[in-house]
């Protein structure tokens, strides 16, 4: 009884989400940046992942050099 009710709710949600266009579309449609230029995309990914990775090392260096 409960499983059939949950199945009904899930089915209603998926059909409404598909009807509203929330299912995706083409690649990169729901990203907050454009994928037009491969060089620009690569640079954005390098900056996005390298800044948080380097932050602890830079903070540690700053603390060790402080007098």
Secondary structure, DSSP 8 states (H G I E B T S, - for coil): -HHHHHHHHHHHHHHHHHHHTTT--STTTTSSS--S-HHHHHHHHHHHHHHHHHHHHHHHHHHHH--
